[in-house]
Amino acid sequence: MNLQESVALVTGANRGIGTAYVEALIQAGARRVYAAARNIDTLKDVVAIAPDRIIPIALDVTNFDQVNIAAQTAQDVTLLINNAGVIGAGGLFTPNSVETAQWEMNTNYFGTLSMVRAFAPILQRNGGGAIVNMLSVASVASAPVFGSYSASKAALNSLTQDIRAELAKQGTQVVGVFPGPVDTAMTEGMPVDKAEPITVAKAALQAVEAGLEDVYPDPVSQSAFSAIAEPLKAVEKMFAGWMPQ
């Protein structure tokens, strides 16, 4: 896929990796970028990057009505970037751990599923296009204290594989991005090496242009996935090293 003259929609575009995606798309020559966030007022700085090419959209991916309105608004999309996500902490045995797990699953898994279902027909009409799903190294081995988040990303990894298979006939490329910790508000306070958001975004877009399916955009991710050729237990032990002291 050639990013020049592409039309993209980025969920969770108001900060972190989402904003980095918008910046990278503009730099790559995208004709139009729909920048989506739950509160449209939080997108003012993002729109200012290129006011003539960035269109803000109010979108909560867990709200079916808003997803459908976004799809009706952005009928020219050729690249869907499912970046919106949430993360809780505290482990599986805190008083609100079940509610946290439901919140994470509703956003990270069901929200992405809703977006893909709404936009797959649009991508088909526009020649196939591409979908980018933001996964995590935690998709393949649970990170301590972030167990339900890891479970939601593992579910999204499985969903991504199924989407890839089901949309192959319509020529839609499906890319899974598996970063380690990224320097965003989500990882504030985590004492680990973190990748820069723009590094992750650019690596993902390069994969779209190269026709790749999986992206390991940082040293932590690359280390984790190189170890998967060995017993998966090795990855589990590596993540266990992230356990707060």
C-alpha positions in Angstrom: 0.0 0.0 0.0 1.2 3.5 -0.9 0.6 5.9 1.9 0.8 8.9 -0.4 -2.8 10.0 -1.1 -4.1 7.5 1.4 -7.1 8.3 3.6 -6.6 7.1 7.2 -8.6 7.0 10.4 -6.8 6.8 13.7 -8.6 5.9 16.9 -7.2 7.2 20.2 -5.5 10.0 18.2 -5.5 12.6 21.0 -2.2 11.5 22.6 0.7 9.1 22.7 1.0 6.6 19.9 -2.3 7.9 18.3 -0.9 11.4 17.9 2.4 9.9 16.6 0.4 8.0 13.9 -1.2 11.2 12.8 2.1 13.0 12.6 3.7 10.1 10.7 0.8 9.9 8.2 1.0 13.6 7.4 4.8 13.3 6.9 4.2 10.3 4.6 1.8 12.3 2.4 -1.6 11.0 3.4 -4.3 13.0 1.7 -6.7 13.0 4.7 -6.5 11.8 8.3 -9.6 11.3 10.4 -8.3 11.8 14.0 -10.7 10.2 16.5 -11.0 10.5 20.3 -13.8 10.2 22.8 -13.6 14.0 23.5 -13.3 16.0 20.3 -12.0 19.0 22.3 -8.8 17.0 23.1 -7.9 16.9 19.4 -7.3 20.6 18.9 -3.5 20.3 19.1 -3.6 17.2 16.8 -5.6 19.1 14.1 -3.1 21.9 14.3 -0.5 19.6 12.9 -2.1 20.0 9.4 -5.5 21.7 9.7 -6.2 21.3 5.9 -5.8 17.5 6.1 -6.9 16.4 9.6 -10.5 16.0 10.4 -11.5 15.5 14.1 -14.1 12.9 15.0 -15.8 12.3 18.4 -15.6 8.5 18.8 -15.8 6.1 21.7 -15.1 2.7 20.1 -17.3 1.0 22.7 -20.3 3.0 21.6 -22.0 1.3 18.6 -23.8 4.4 17.5 -20.7 6.5 17.4 -18.8 3.8 15.5 -21.6 3.7 12.9 -21.6 7.5 12.6 -17.9 7.5 12.1 -18.2 4.9 9.4 -20.9 7.0 7.7 -18.7 10.1 7.9 -15.5 8.5 6.7 -16.6 6.6 3.6 -13.3 7.3 1.8 -11.0 5.5 4.3 -8.3 3.2 2.9 -6.3 2.7 6.1 -7.9 2.0 9.5 -5.5 2.2 12.5 -7.1 0.7 15.7 -5.0 2.4 18.3 -7.6 3.2 21.0 -6.9 1.2 24.1 -7.0 1.2 27.9 -5.0 -0.4 30.7 -5.7 -1.0 34.4 -3.3 -2.1 37.1 -3.3 -3.7 40.5 -3.5 -7.4 39.6 -6.4 -9.8 39.4 -7.3 -9.8 43.1 -8.1 -6.2 43.8 -11.7 -5.3 44.7 -12.5 -3.9 41.2 -10.4 -6.3 39.1 -13.5 -7.9 37.3 -14.8 -4.4 36.4 -11.3 -3.4 35.2 -11.1 -6.6 33.1 -14.5 -5.9 31.5 -13.5 -2.3 30.7 -10.2 -3.4 29.1 -11.9 -6.1 27.1 -14.7 -3.8 26.0 -12.3 -1.3 24.6 -9.3 -3.3 23.5 -11.1 -6.3 22.0 -14.8 -5.5 21.4 -14.1 -1.9 20.4 -11.6 -3.0 17.8 -14.0 -5.7 16.5 -16.7 -3.1 16.2 -14.4 -0.8 14.2 -13.3 -3.6 11.9 -16.9 -4.7 11.2 -18.0 -1.2 10.4 -15.0 -0.3 8.2 -14.3 -3.6 6.4 -17.0 -2.9 3.7 -15.7 0.6 3.2 -12.1 -0.7 2.7 -13.5 -3.3 0.2 -15.2 -0.6 -1.8 -12.0 1.5 -1.8 -9.8 -1.3 -3.2 -9.0 -3.4 -0.1 -6.8 -1.0 1.9 -5.3 -2.0 5.2 -6.0 -2.4 8.9 -3.4 -1.8 11.7 -4.2 -3.2 15.1 -2.1 -2.1 18.1 -1.2 -5.2 20.1 1.6 -5.7 22.7 4.3 -8.0 23.7 1.8 -8.8 26.5 -0.3 -10.5 23.7 1.8 -13.6 24.0 2.8 -13.7 27.7 1.1 -12.1 30.6 2.7 -9.1 32.3 2.4 -9.3 36.1 -0.1 -6.9 37.7 -1.4 -6.2 34.2 -3.0 -9.7 33.8 -6.4 -8.6 32.5 -4.8 -6.1 30.1 -2.6 -8.9 28.8 -5.7 -11.1 28.4 -7.4 -8.4 26.4 -4.4 -8.0 24.1 -4.1 -11.8 23.7 -7.7 -11.8 22.6 -7.0 -9.0 20.2 -4.0 -10.9 18.8 -6.3 -13.9 18.1 -8.9 -11.5 16.6 -6.3 -10.0 14.4 -5.3 -13.4 13.0 -8.9 -14.1 12.2 -9.5 -10.7 10.6 -6.5 -11.3 8.4 -7.9 -14.6 7.2 -11.5 -13.5 6.8 -10.6 -10.3 4.8 -7.9 -11.8 2.6 -10.4 -12.3 -0.2 -11.2 -8.6 -0.4 -7.5 -7.7 -0.5 -7.3 -6.0 2.9 -3.9 -6.1 4.5 -4.0 -6.7 8.3 -1.0 -5.6 10.4 -0.4 -6.5 14.0 2.0 -4.2 15.9 3.6 -5.7 19.1 5.5 -3.0 21.0 7.1 -3.4 24.3 6.6 -0.5 26.8 6.1 2.8 25.0 6.7 6.2 26.6 3.1 7.3 27.0 0.8 8.1 29.9 -0.1 4.4 30.0 3.4 3.4 31.2 4.1 6.4 33.4 5.9 5.2 36.5 7.0 1.8 35.0 10.8 1.5 35.6 11.6 -0.2 32.2 13.1 0.9 28.9 10.5 2.5 26.7 10.2 3.1 23.0 9.2 6.5 21.6 5.7 6.7 20.1 6.9 8.1 16.8 9.3 5.1 16.4 6.4 2.7 16.8 4.1 4.6 14.5 6.7 4.9 11.7 7.6 1.2 12.0 4.0 0.2 11.6 3.5 2.5 8.6 6.6 1.1 7.0 5.2 -2.4 7.4 2.0 -1.3 5.7 4.0 0.0 2.7 6.1 -3.2 2.7 3.2 -5.6 2.9 4.2 -7.1 6.2 1.9 -8.7 8.7 3.7 -8.4 12.1 5.8 -5.5 13.5 8.2 -5.7 16.4 9.2 -2.0 16.6 11.5 -1.8 19.6 14.3 -3.8 21.4 12.0 -5.2 24.1 9.6 -6.5 21.4 12.4 -7.8 19.3 13.9 -9.6 22.2 10.6 -11.1 23.3 9.7 -12.5 19.9 13.1 -13.8 19.1 12.7 -15.9 22.3 9.4 -17.4 21.0 11.4 -19.7 18.8 12.5 -21.2 22.1 10.1 -22.5 24.7 7.4 -19.9 25.4 8.3 -20.3 29.0 11.4 -18.1 28.3 9.1 -15.2 27.4 7.0 -15.7 30.5 10.1 -15.6 32.7 11.3 -12.4 30.9 8.0 -10.7 31.7 8.1 -11.9 35.3 11.3 -9.7 35.6 9.0 -6.7 35.2 7.3 -7.5 38.5 7.4 -4.4 40.7 9.6 -4.8 43.7 
